[in-house]
């Protein structure tokens, strides 16, 4: 069990959730405000996607990231910034009988440098690397595409920038690749991993699968774990008991309880209530920087 836990709040994500809850932030101002509220509620880390303010769809425009980040950095709270680098790996085939040409509605494929443009400009403490491809929860002809060569190029770039990569692991095979990156010297210590559970068609969120993945982590890795939907809040306790840290937020779950739509701050507050009831000490932002050897830039 981990007795000193940090909480990450995944503020908005890129999925079609903005139409399902009025609390999902869309504009950079809304995203920043929600991130600041989560930090005031006790989140040490905020994980940031951005969205097209006109459509609500996920976006990767560096200007949108810049506005959100500058607003968060100028706020009167201290919080660790974790920016997604997952956008630009969306592949939608043309259909089961005619996979080519690709479906241009939804396909968004970018090279390694382009996917990290906002990270290079803004230099957050952390950015994510999705450590493999998979048939993601959207189903149909959609594939989350992350090739080994592209990921190695991104890992090299992130290392050169002095940004800590958070390695997003959606299934056991992704851990094979994580261990390869570590052996190749592309990831600095401490290795930071996020176990993403319960996402179709990745690793299920049962305890046996979680512990199998925990037992396959690189030695000395610092990890967090979360599940989506109704299992998000139970996973606060599950992740802690497994030796990890916690992630909550509207990217992964819209509800505080059955029928009650949550805000990011409310999900963070509930997570901290669970942890403190387990006699766990919740770490602040500066403690997380020390633990993970993070570099804070202004």
BATI-117753 format. One line per 3 residues: number of its first residue (from 1); for each residue x negated, y negated, z negated of N, C-alpha, C. Coordinates in Angstrom, 3 decimals, m for minus. Example, Ala and Ser with C-alpha at 12.3 -4.5 7.8 and 13.67 -1.06 7.14 Angstrom:
2
1) m13.190:5.690:m7.800:m12.300:4.500:m7.800:m13.200:3.300:m7.800; m12.850:2.250:m7.080:m13.670:1.060:m7.140:m12.900:m0.030:m7.870 .
***
This chain:
298
1) m0.842:1.202:0.000:0.000:0.000:0.000:m0.872:m1.245:0.000; m0.409:m2.257:0.710:m1.094:m3.538:0.758:m0.455:m4.458:m0.284; m1.247:m4.935:m1.246:m0.724:m5.781:m2.315:m0.917:m7.262:m2.046 .
4) m1.573:m7.614:m0.928:m1.746:m9.007:m0.533:m1.419:m9.116:0.947; m0.242:m9.634:1.252:0.350:m9.550:2.594:0.528:m10.939:3.172; 0.264:m11.082:4.471:0.657:m12.317:5.141:1.846:m12.055:6.052 .
7) 2.667:m13.088:6.210:3.886:m13.007:7.006:3.704:m13.817:8.279; 3.982:m13.176:9.413:4.027:m13.852:10.711:5.479:m14.048:11.101; 5.807:m15.219:11.623:7.135:m15.463:12.171:7.031:m15.605:13.680 .
10) 7.679:m14.679:14.411:7.752:m14.729:15.875:8.973:m15.561:16.230; 8.743:m16.789:16.649:9.767:m17.830:16.591:10.850:m17.695:17.650; 10.481:m17.316:18.896:11.510:m17.352:19.941:11.409:m16.231:20.970 .
13) 10.219:m15.736:21.305:10.113:m14.692:22.312:10.456:m15.203:23.696; 10.652:m14.252:24.625:10.960:m14.599:26.008:12.207:m13.902:26.522; 12.838:m13.075:25.689:13.995:m12.308:26.128:15.254:m13.148:26.218 .
16) 16.325:m12.512:26.687:17.607:m13.186:26.888:18.364:m13.248:25.565; 17.825:m14.014:24.625:18.440:m14.124:23.304:19.014:m15.504:23.034; 18.589:m16.504:23.794:19.054:m17.866:23.545:20.552:m17.991:23.773 .
19) 21.117:m17.131:24.620:22.561:m17.159:24.863:23.334:m16.402:23.790; 22.626:m15.689:22.919:23.281:m14.841:21.926:23.251:m15.410:20.520; 22.477:m16.468:20.315:22.441:m17.113:19.003:22.098:m18.582:19.177 .
22) 22.836:m19.457:18.494:22.523:m20.889:18.593:21.241:m21.262:17.871; 20.686:m20.336:17.097:19.489:m20.641:16.307:18.189:m20.356:17.060; 18.258:m19.694:18.225:17.046:m19.402:18.993:16.556:m20.697:19.635 .
25) 15.358:m21.164:19.286:14.876:m22.435:19.838:14.450:m22.284:21.294; 14.684:m23.329:22.074:14.403:m23.293:23.513:13.389:m24.356:23.922; 13.657:m25.620:23.611:12.749:m26.688:24.020:11.489:m26.667:23.148 .
28) 10.393:m27.259:23.622:9.190:m27.325:22.782:9.447:m27.977:21.429; 10.283:m29.004:21.391:10.597:m29.659:20.123:11.327:m28.698:19.188; 12.320:m27.974:19.725:13.050:m27.017:18.904:12.134:m25.896:18.416 .
31) 11.258:m25.409:19.290:10.337:m24.334:18.914:9.400:m24.816:17.811; 8.863:m26.015:17.962:7.967:m26.548:16.941:8.698:m26.753:15.621; 9.897:m27.318:15.674:10.660:m27.549:14.447:10.951:m26.236:13.733 .
34) 11.325:m25.208:14.506:11.627:m23.910:13.899:10.374:m23.277:13.320; 9.245:m23.450:13.992:7.976:m22.921:13.475:7.591:m23.612:12.173; 7.774:m24.919:12.109:7.449:m25.671:10.896:8.360:m25.245:9.750 .
37) 9.641:m25.048:10.037:10.576:m24.578:9.002:10.161:m23.199:8.493; 9.734:m22.329:9.404:9.270:m20.997:8.992:8.033:m21.100:8.117; 7.131:m22.021:8.467:5.927:m22.206:7.656:6.282:m22.731:6.274 .
40) 7.209:m23.655:6.200:7.630:m24.173:4.891:8.289:m23.071:4.057; 8.922:m22.115:4.741:9.560:m21.006:4.026:8.554:m19.971:3.547; 7.300:m20.052:4.035:6.272:m19.150:3.546:5.517:m18.359:4.584 .
43) 5.839:m18.529:5.875:5.077:m17.841:6.919:3.689:m18.459:7.022; 2.648:m17.615:6.985:1.280:m18.109:7.144:0.900:m18.247:8.613; 1.588:m17.478:9.483:1.284:m17.438:10.913:2.586:m17.642:11.674 .
46) 2.542:m18.434:12.740:3.685:m18.533:13.652:3.235:m18.077:15.034; 4.018:m17.168:15.605:3.743:m16.605:16.932:4.636:m17.323:17.931; 4.003:m17.960:18.931:4.706:m18.901:19.791:4.773:m18.414:21.239 .
49) 5.986:m18.273:21.757:6.292:m18.285:23.183:6.891:m19.652:23.509; 6.990:m19.966:24.793:7.763:m21.142:25.197:8.796:m20.715:26.230; 9.799:m21.568:26.407:10.889:m21.308:27.332:11.108:m22.513:28.245 .
52) 11.688:m22.241:29.403:12.102:m23.315:30.306:13.244:m24.070:29.629; 13.072:m25.349:29.316:14.130:m26.076:28.601:15.453:m26.133:29.359; 15.405:m25.997:30.694:16.636:m26.092:31.485:17.401:m24.770:31.516 .
55) 16.685:m23.640:31.566:17.341:m22.345:31.731:17.300:m21.478:30.475; 16.373:m21.755:29.572:16.196:m20.910:28.402:15.360:m19.679:28.656; 14.958:m19.449:29.899:14.158:m18.264:30.238:12.722:m18.439:29.760 .
58) 12.044:m17.308:29.508:10.646:m17.355:29.115:9.796:m18.058:30.154; 8.775:m18.783:29.699:7.920:m19.558:30.597:6.480:m19.459:30.119; 5.548:m19.919:30.964:4.137:m19.944:30.580:3.449:m21.235:31.027 .
61) 4.207:m22.284:31.187:3.675:m23.588:31.573:2.819:m24.131:30.429; 1.516:m24.377:30.674:0.666:m24.905:29.593:1.173:m26.207:28.993; 1.879:m27.021:29.778:2.385:m28.285:29.250:3.433:m28.045:28.165 .
64) 4.243:m26.994:28.323:5.233:m26.663:27.304:4.546:m26.180:26.035; 3.527:m25.348:26.191:2.753:m24.904:25.028:2.102:m26.098:24.334; 1.547:m27.021:25.127:0.851:m28.153:24.537:1.797:m28.988:23.672 .
67) 2.998:m29.263:24.181:3.924:m30.078:23.397:4.291:m29.380:22.093; 4.591:m28.088:22.170:4.961:m27.355:20.953:3.803:m27.326:19.957; 2.598:m27.034:20.448:1.432:m26.924:19.569:1.095:m28.263:18.940 .
70) 1.128:m29.340:19.716:0.798:m30.645:19.157:1.795:m31.059:18.079; 3.050:m30.715:18.283:4.056:m31.032:17.265:3.793:m30.239:15.980; 3.445:m28.974:16.120:3.173:m28.152:14.934:1.922:m28.650:14.222 .
73) 0.881:m28.953:14.985:m0.369:m29.405:14.372:m0.221:m30.753:13.674; 0.706:m31.572:14.132:0.882:m32.895:13.525:1.858:m32.873:12.353; 2.475:m31.719:12.099:3.435:m31.616:10.994:2.702:m31.554:9.659 .
76) 3.455:m31.736:8.586:2.863:m31.791:7.251:2.817:m30.411:6.593; 2.567:m29.377:7.384:2.383:m28.023:6.851:1.134:m27.421:7.483; 0.528:m26.488:6.774:m0.622:m25.768:7.309:m0.160:m24.383:7.723 .
79) m0.372:m24.032:8.980:0.060:m22.728:9.473:m0.899:m22.280:10.567; m1.135:m20.986:10.646:m2.015:m20.403:11.667:m1.227:m20.265:12.968; m1.831:m20.715:14.063:m1.175:m20.650:15.372:m1.572:m19.381:16.111 .
82) m0.565:m18.652:16.572:m0.743:m17.426:17.353:0.067:m17.593:18.636; m0.618:m17.817:19.765:0.057:m18.042:21.041:0.100:m16.752:21.849; 1.243:m16.487:22.466:1.337:m15.323:23.332:0.475:m15.496:24.577 .
85) m0.101:m14.395:25.050:m0.714:m14.348:26.381:m0.063:m13.231:27.187; 1.147:m12.863:26.773:1.841:m11.758:27.423:2.547:m12.128:28.707; 2.851:m13.407:28.892:3.556:m13.809:30.106:2.623:m13.695:31.312 .
88) 3.187:m13.357:32.454:2.398:m13.156:33.665:2.128:m11.701:33.966; 2.787:m10.804:33.212:2.652:m9.372:33.456:3.987:m8.710:33.737; 4.882:m9.443:34.371:6.244:m8.945:34.627:6.355:m8.425:36.054 .
91) 6.608:m7.122:36.188:6.745:m6.477:37.491:8.152:m5.921:37.614; 8.880:m6.367:38.638:10.224:m5.845:38.913:10.218:m5.267:40.320; 10.384:m3.953:40.399:10.387:m3.276:41.691:11.690:m3.556:42.447 .
94) 11.667:m3.246:43.730:12.815:m3.571:44.590:13.978:m2.611:44.487; 13.795:m1.492:43.812:14.879:m0.518:43.662:14.344:0.892:43.658; 15.185:1.844:43.274:14.729:3.224:43.138:14.353:3.848:44.476 .
97) 14.972:3.444:45.554:14.653:3.994:46.876:13.703:3.107:47.665; 13.695:1.823:47.358:12.831:0.872:48.080:12.076:0.017:47.070; 11.060:0.606:46.419:10.345:m0.163:45.389:9.647:m1.399:45.937 .
100) 9.262:m1.363:47.211:8.657:m2.520:47.854:9.549:m2.997:48.988; 9.632:m4.309:49.193:8.928:m5.384:48.473:9.470:m5.568:47.058; 8.646:m6.192:46.218:9.038:m6.435:44.843:10.223:m7.383:44.770 .
103) 10.996:m7.229:43.722:12.093:m8.150:43.458:11.500:m9.465:42.959; 11.692:m10.521:43.727:11.085:m11.805:43.357:11.798:m12.460:42.184; 12.989:m11.993:41.842:13.713:m12.528:40.688:13.292:m11.731:39.458 .
106) 12.353:m12.256:38.729:11.860:m11.587:37.536:10.413:m11.190:37.617; 9.886:m10.932:38.815:8.470:m10.615:38.958:7.639:m11.872:38.744; 6.703:m11.774:37.828:5.791:m12.892:37.537:4.441:m12.288:37.188 .
109) 3.583:m12.197:38.186:2.272:m11.586:38.007:1.189:m12.654:38.172; 0.340:m12.767:37.159:m0.732:m13.762:37.173:m2.035:m13.091:36.799; m3.136:m13.668:37.260:m4.452:m13.154:36.934:m4.835:m13.448:35.499 .
112) m5.929:m12.820:35.061:m6.353:m12.925:33.669:m6.594:m14.378:33.250; m7.276:m15.154:34.079:m7.581:m16.540:33.718:m6.318:m17.380:33.624; m5.387:m17.182:34.565:m4.150:m17.955:34.549:m3.315:m17.627:33.318 .
115) m3.322:m16.366:32.903:m2.544:m15.970:31.727:m3.116:m16.572:30.439; m4.366:m16.996:30.498:m5.013:m17.570:29.315:m5.241:m19.077:29.433; m4.644:m19.713:30.440:m4.902:m21.142:30.663:m4.528:m21.974:29.444 .
118) m3.376:m21.693:28.844:m2.935:m22.478:27.685:m3.795:m22.189:26.458; m4.293:m20.958:26.357:m5.176:m20.609:25.244:m6.495:m21.367:25.364; m7.032:m21.424:26.571:m8.286:m22.139:26.797:m8.128:m23.628:26.506 .
121) m6.987:m24.206:26.862:m6.777:m25.633:26.657:m6.538:m25.979:25.189; m5.797:m25.119:24.482:m5.307:m25.477:23.151:m6.084:m24.829:22.011; m6.821:m23.762:22.295:m7.677:m23.089:21.312:m6.957:m22.819:19.986 .
124) m5.922:m21.989:20.013:m5.284:m21.575:18.766:m6.212:m20.649:17.987; m5.878:m20.366:16.748:m6.663:m19.397:15.992:m6.544:m17.998:16.580; m5.339:m17.642:17.072:m5.033:m16.290:17.525:m4.281:m16.371:18.846 .
127) m4.503:m15.390:19.729:m3.604:m15.167:20.865:m3.410:m13.666:21.024; m2.323:m13.286:21.670:m1.995:m11.865:21.794:m2.553:m11.265:23.077; m2.872:m9.978:22.999:m3.179:m9.162:24.171:m2.318:m7.909:24.101 .
130) m1.395:m7.740:25.063:m0.574:m6.526:25.137:m1.423:m5.405:25.713; m1.661:m4.354:24.932:m2.726:m3.400:25.258:m2.306:m2.221:26.123; m1.419:m2.469:27.072:m1.060:m1.424:28.013:0.205:m1.773:28.762 .
133) 0.492:m0.971:29.780:1.719:m1.117:30.556:2.775:m0.167:30.019; 4.052:m0.495:30.254:5.122:0.405:29.824:6.441:m0.001:30.475; 7.343:0.993:30.565:8.725:0.710:30.927:9.367:0.046:29.719 .
136) 9.537:m1.264:29.798:9.932:m2.039:28.622:11.441:m1.973:28.429; 11.898:m2.569:27.330:13.292:m2.435:26.908:14.296:m2.926:27.938; 13.886:m3.807:28.846:14.830:m4.340:29.825:15.391:m3.260:30.733 .
139) 14.673:m2.153:30.894:15.174:m1.045:31.706:15.156:m1.367:33.189; 16.009:m0.675:33.946:16.096:m0.911:35.380:14.784:m0.661:36.074; 14.328:m1.625:36.871:13.088:m1.507:37.624:11.974:m2.369:37.042 .
142) 12.114:m2.786:35.786:11.133:m3.662:35.163:10.018:m2.860:34.506; 8.780:m3.301:34.721:7.607:m2.729:34.069:6.782:m3.870:33.488; 6.409:m3.726:32.210:5.445:m4.651:31.606:4.063:m4.187:32.046 .
145) 3.383:m4.992:32.841:2.161:m4.566:33.517:0.939:m5.227:32.890; 0.043:m4.388:32.379:m1.237:m4.861:31.825:m2.293:m3.816:32.171; m3.051:m4.050:33.226:m4.018:m3.060:33.671:m5.273:m3.110:32.805 .
148) m6.019:m2.004:32.716:m7.252:m2.004:31.925:m8.244:m3.080:32.348; m8.441:m3.276:33.653:m9.407:m4.284:34.104:m8.966:m5.692:33.705; m7.668:m5.976:33.860:m7.173:m7.299:33.489:m7.325:m7.527:31.989 .
151) m7.024:m6.509:31.196:m7.132:m6.656:29.745:m8.580:m6.825:29.297; m9.488:m6.104:29.932:m10.899:m6.288:29.587:m11.352:m7.709:29.931; m10.918:m8.227:31.081:m11.280:m9.591:31.463:m10.698:m10.597:30.469 .
154) m9.470:m10.366:30.040:m8.853:m11.266:29.071:m9.566:m11.181:27.722; m9.949:m9.963:27.315:m10.654:m9.801:26.039:m11.990:m10.548:26.067; m12.714:m10.457:27.180:m13.990:m11.178:27.299:m13.773:m12.686:27.188 .
157) m12.740:m13.180:27.883:m12.467:m14.614:27.876:m12.094:m15.096:26.482; m11.216:m14.357:25.817:m10.776:m14.744:24.481:m11.962:m14.758:23.513; m12.817:m13.751:23.629:m14.005:m13.701:22.769:m14.903:m14.904:23.000 .
160) m15.088:m15.293:24.254:m15.955:m16.433:24.563:m15.381:m17.741:24.026; m14.054:m17.820:23.882:m13.407:m19.028:23.379:m13.435:m19.114:21.858; m13.820:m18.033:21.196:m13.805:m18.024:19.744:m12.413:m17.912:19.162 .
163) m11.474:m17.337:19.950:m10.102:m17.104:19.511:m9.977:m15.641:19.107; m9.237:m15.365:18.043:m9.050:m13.986:17.588:m7.920:m13.333:18.375; m8.166:m12.234:19.102:m7.066:m11.548:19.781:m6.264:m10.693:18.810 .
166) m4.962:m10.810:18.886:m4.084:m9.874:18.189:m3.672:m8.833:19.217; m4.082:m7.585:18.995:m3.873:m6.516:19.965:m2.497:m5.913:19.750; m1.604:m6.140:20.725:m0.219:m5.683:20.614:m0.133:m4.236:21.096 .
169) 0.288:m3.359:20.208:0.322:m1.921:20.477:1.777:m1.456:20.441; 2.275:m0.974:21.573:3.660:m0.550:21.690:3.823:0.965:21.696; 2.716:1.691:21.824:2.795:3.147:21.844:1.418:3.721:21.543 .
172) 1.379:5.036:21.312:0.129:5.659:20.873:m0.975:5.544:21.909; m0.630:5.617:23.187:m1.651:5.490:24.221:m2.331:4.141:24.226; m1.622:3.121:23.793:m2.232:1.793:23.706:m3.364:1.770:22.677 .
175) m3.239:2.603:21.640:m4.306:2.676:20.642:m5.569:3.313:21.212; m5.412:4.208:22.176:m6.587:4.769:22.846:m7.374:3.638:23.496; m6.658:2.735:24.163:m7.319:1.623:24.833:m7.912:0.645:23.816 .
178) m7.207:0.396:22.719:m7.747:m0.466:21.662:m9.091:0.046:21.184; m9.161:1.344:20.915:m10.419:1.914:20.439:m11.521:1.816:21.494; m11.156:1.888:22.776:m12.154:1.687:23.830:m12.682:0.251:23.805 .
181) m11.789:m0.724:23.679:m12.222:m2.123:23.620:m13.177:m2.355:22.459; m12.874:m1.741:21.324:m13.731:m1.903:20.152:m15.097:m1.278:20.407; m15.120:m0.056:20.959:m16.401:0.611:21.240:m17.236:m0.167:22.239 .
184) m16.583:m0.843:23.175:m17.296:m1.599:24.205:m17.765:m2.970:23.707; m17.451:m3.306:22.455:m17.898:m4.573:21.886:m17.118:m5.785:22.356; m15.913:m5.559:22.895:m15.119:m6.661:23.414:m14.239:m7.309:22.350 .
187) m14.134:m6.688:21.191:m13.323:m7.213:20.100:m14.214:m7.383:18.874; m14.254:m8.587:18.339:m15.053:m8.861:17.139:m14.309:m8.397:15.888; m15.070:m8.092:14.851:m14.479:m7.788:13.542:m14.025:m9.083:12.866 .
190) m12.942:m9.013:12.079:m12.105:m7.837:11.889:m11.118:m7.657:13.048; m10.944:m6.421:13.492:m9.994:m6.120:14.561:m8.582:m6.369:14.029; m7.779:m7.109:14.791:m6.423:m7.482:14.374:m5.422:m6.820:15.302 .
193) m4.501:m6.049:14.736:m3.575:m5.242:15.531:m2.146:m5.472:15.056; m1.236:m5.531:16.019:0.193:m5.592:15.735:0.849:m4.326:16.271; 1.436:m3.527:15.377:2.160:m2.335:15.781:3.614:m2.724:16.040 .
196) 4.031:m2.590:17.296:5.359:m3.036:17.744:6.248:m1.796:17.879; 7.152:m1.610:16.942:7.888:m0.354:16.816:9.360:m0.526:17.218; 9.926:0.574:17.672:11.357:0.612:17.924:11.803:m0.014:19.221 .
199) 10.865:m0.312:20.122:11.210:m0.966:21.383:11.336:0.102:22.464; 12.522:0.258:23.070:12.618:1.201:24.193:11.716:0.717:25.320; 10.867:1.444:25.909:10.623:2.860:25.748:9.236:3.090:25.174 .
202) 8.998:2.495:24.018:7.739:2.616:23.324:7.878:3.508:22.105; 7.023:3.280:21.123:7.011:4.120:19.927:8.272:3.897:19.102; 8.971:4.951:18.704:10.125:4.792:17.819:9.676:4.328:16.445 .
205) 10.632:3.805:15.667:10.253:3.193:14.394:10.432:4.118:13.192; 10.426:5.443:13.405:10.524:6.358:12.277:9.202:6.364:11.505; 9.237:6.704:10.221:8.015:6.652:9.396:6.897:7.550:9.897 .
208) 7.229:8.715:10.456:6.177:9.630:10.912:5.386:9.023:12.061; 6.083:8.390:13.000:5.394:7.767:14.125:4.550:6.590:13.643; 5.116:5.779:12.754:4.345:4.649:12.221:3.054:5.132:11.578 .
211) 3.130:6.139:10.725:1.932:6.584:10.017:0.937:7.255:10.958; 1.428:7.927:11.996:0.510:8.494:12.992:m0.287:7.380:13.665; 0.362:6.252:13.942:m0.325:5.133:14.572:m1.276:4.450:13.588 .
214) m0.844:4.292:12.352:m1.722:3.712:11.338:m2.985:4.548:11.178; m2.824:5.860:11.201:m3.972:6.750:11.018:m4.905:6.774:12.225; m4.462:6.226:13.361:m5.302:6.168:14.559:m5.949:4.802:14.767 .
217) m5.756:3.881:13.825:m6.340:2.549:13.964:m7.860:2.600:13.831; m8.565:1.656:14.464:m10.017:1.568:14.251:m10.322:1.315:12.779; m11.429:1.844:12.319:m11.825:1.655:10.920:m11.930:0.173:10.599 .
220) m11.339:m0.209:9.472:m11.430:m1.586:9.015:m10.485:m2.559:9.675; m9.600:m2.072:10.548:m8.680:m2.973:11.239:m7.677:m3.578:10.258; m7.308:m4.833:10.512:m6.219:m5.498:9.790:m4.991:m5.418:10.688 .
223) m3.914:m4.849:10.169:m2.757:m4.674:11.038:m1.487:m5.211:10.404; m0.549:m5.543:11.286:0.827:m5.838:10.914:1.714:m4.855:11.655; 2.951:m4.733:11.200:3.901:m3.866:11.879:5.290:m4.473:11.767 .
226) 6.074:m4.291:12.821:7.459:m4.739:12.788:8.310:m3.788:13.622; 9.611:m3.864:13.395:10.570:m3.208:14.271:11.616:m4.234:14.675; 12.409:m3.893:15.672:13.368:m4.851:16.202:14.760:m4.589:15.628 .
229) 15.634:m5.577:15.797:17.030:m5.424:15.424:17.219:m5.181:13.941; 18.148:m4.289:13.617:18.528:m4.082:12.226:17.392:m3.512:11.376; 16.358:m2.955:12.024:15.234:m2.396:11.273:14.143:m3.419:10.953 .
232) 14.324:m4.675:11.398:13.288:m5.667:11.131:13.061:m5.864:9.634; 14.116:m6.070:8.878:13.950:m6.344:7.453:13.529:m5.105:6.670; 14.079:m3.895:6.928:13.509:m2.719:6.266:12.020:m2.544:6.538 .
235) 11.562:m2.971:7.723:10.151:m2.824:8.067:9.255:m3.780:7.290; 9.822:m4.778:6.641:9.016:m5.605:5.746:8.406:m4.721:4.666; 9.242:m3.901:4.045:8.746:m2.969:3.025:7.919:m1.854:3.649 .
238) 8.363:m1.329:4.799:7.677:m0.209:5.436:6.241:m0.589:5.807; 6.076:m1.752:6.418:4.736:m2.180:6.835:3.819:m2.352:5.639; 4.346:m2.954:4.592:3.556:m3.194:3.380:3.131:m1.871:2.744 .
241) 4.063:m0.932:2.617:3.752:0.364:2.013:2.724:1.126:2.843; 2.778:0.947:4.181:1.827:1.622:5.075:0.448:0.985:5.054; 0.296:m0.147:4.325:m1.008:m0.799:4.233:m1.163:m2.018:5.107 .
244) m0.049:m2.471:5.708:m0.148:m3.556:6.672:0.470:m4.853:6.219; 0.593:m5.754:7.182:1.210:m7.053:6.992:2.541:m7.093:7.740; 3.223:m8.230:7.698:4.641:m8.287:8.053:4.883:m9.290:9.170 .
247) 5.807:m8.927:10.069:6.297:m9.880:11.070:7.821:m9.856:11.077; 8.400:m11.047:11.033:9.836:m11.225:11.217:10.034:m12.367:12.202; 11.289:m12.659:12.552:11.559:m13.792:13.429:12.561:m13.472:14.514 .
250) 13.062:m14.540:15.142:14.143:m14.408:16.116:13.699:m13.795:17.436; 12.399:m13.646:17.662:11.976:m12.907:18.854:12.478:m11.468:18.801; 12.570:m10.900:17.607:12.818:m9.473:17.458:14.173:m9.145:16.840 .
253) 14.828:m10.108:16.218:16.062:m9.825:15.491:16.817:m11.132:15.268; 18.130:m11.112:15.505:18.927:m12.328:15.408:19.745:m12.431:14.128; 19.743:m11.379:13.305:20.697:m11.313:12.196:20.022:m11.228:10.822 .
256) 20.626:m11.907:9.858:20.223:m11.799:8.468:20.928:m10.621:7.796; 22.165:m10.392:8.170:22.953:m9.237:7.746:24.032:m9.031:8.800; 24.823:m7.990:8.659:25.828:m7.684:9.678:26.740:m8.890:9.926 .
259) 26.717:m9.376:11.173:27.575:m10.476:11.563:27.091:m11.856:11.180; 25.965:m11.944:10.454:25.452:m13.241:9.994:24.177:m13.574:10.772; 24.273:m14.549:11.654:23.118:m14.910:12.473:22.125:m15.734:11.662 .
262) 20.864:m15.398:11.840:19.797:m15.958:11.006:19.086:m17.102:11.697; 18.392:m17.907:10.905:17.356:m18.798:11.404:16.001:m18.153:11.119; 14.976:m18.675:11.741:13.634:m18.151:11.449:13.272:m18.340:9.984 .
265) 13.585:m19.491:9.428:13.250:m19.743:8.025:13.964:m18.760:7.104; 15.218:m18.436:7.405:15.953:m17.486:6.570:15.342:m16.094:6.631; 14.874:m15.686:7.795:14.237:m14.371:7.909:12.926:m14.340:7.126 .
268) 12.165:m15.426:7.180:10.933:m15.498:6.396:11.254:m15.463:4.905; 12.235:m16.240:4.481:12.623:m16.247:3.069:13.031:m14.862:2.588; 13.801:m14.142:3.415:14.226:m12.798:3.029:13.019:m11.862:2.943 .
271) 12.100:m11.979:3.879:10.899:m11.139:3.841:10.104:m11.387:2.564; 9.944:m12.644:2.187:9.175:m12.962:0.985:9.902:m12.476:m0.264; 11.229:m12.553:m0.270:11.996:m12.005:m1.391:11.728:m10.510:m1.553 .
274) 11.731:m9.786:m0.436:11.463:m8.340:m0.475:10.054:m8.082:m0.999; 9.073:m8.813:m0.477:7.685:m8.582:m0.872:7.459:m8.914:m2.340; 7.974:m10.038:m2.776:7.758:m10.419:m4.173:8.468:m9.474:m5.127 .
277) 9.598:m8.902:m4.700:10.277:m7.897:m5.525:9.462:m6.613:m5.634; 8.526:m6.416:m4.703:7.617:m5.267:m4.737:6.303:m5.618:m5.444; 6.259:m6.801:m6.078:5.046:m7.272:m6.770:3.870:m7.448:m5.818 .
280) 4.178:m7.915:m4.620:3.162:m8.200:m3.606:2.898:m9.697:m3.586; 1.640:m10.073:m3.490:1.281:m11.482:m3.358:1.272:m11.871:m1.888; 1.983:m12.945:m1.555:2.080:m13.412:m0.172:0.991:m14.452:0.074 .
283) 0.184:m14.209:1.109:m0.963:m15.070:1.399:m0.541:m16.325:2.154; m1.279:m17.407:1.910:m1.080:m18.644:2.642:m1.984:m18.725:3.858; m1.819:m19.794:4.623:m2.527:m19.940:5.899:m4.039:m19.941:5.729 .
286) m4.564:m20.689:4.754:m6.008:m20.774:4.597:m6.591:m19.436:4.156; m5.849:m18.702:3.329:m6.302:m17.370:2.928:m6.356:m16.426:4.115; m5.403:m16.565:5.039:m5.410:m15.736:6.243:m6.601:m16.091:7.124 .
289) m6.908:m17.367:7.233:m8.090:m17.757:8.016:m9.353:m17.133:7.434; m9.480:m17.144:6.127:m10.648:m16.533:5.494:m10.676:m15.026:5.736; m9.542:m14.384:5.600:m9.453:m12.926:5.749:m9.803:m12.479:7.167 .
292) m9.339:m13.243:8.163:m9.506:m12.854:9.567:m10.641:m13.599:10.262; m11.348:m14.461:9.527:m12.460:m15.241:10.092:m11.991:m16.072:11.287; m10.938:m16.829:11.060:m10.332:m17.627:12.125:m10.928:m19.025:12.158 .
295) m10.905:m19.606:13.364:m11.379:m20.960:13.552:m10.190:m21.883:13.790; m10.031:m22.873:12.906:m8.955:m23.840:13.072:m9.442:m25.036:13.859; m8.735:m25.346:14.941:m9.047:m26.528:15.743:m7.897:m27.513:15.654 .
298) m8.223:m28.762:15.869:m7.183:m29.812:15.864:m6.885:m30.212:17.297 .
***
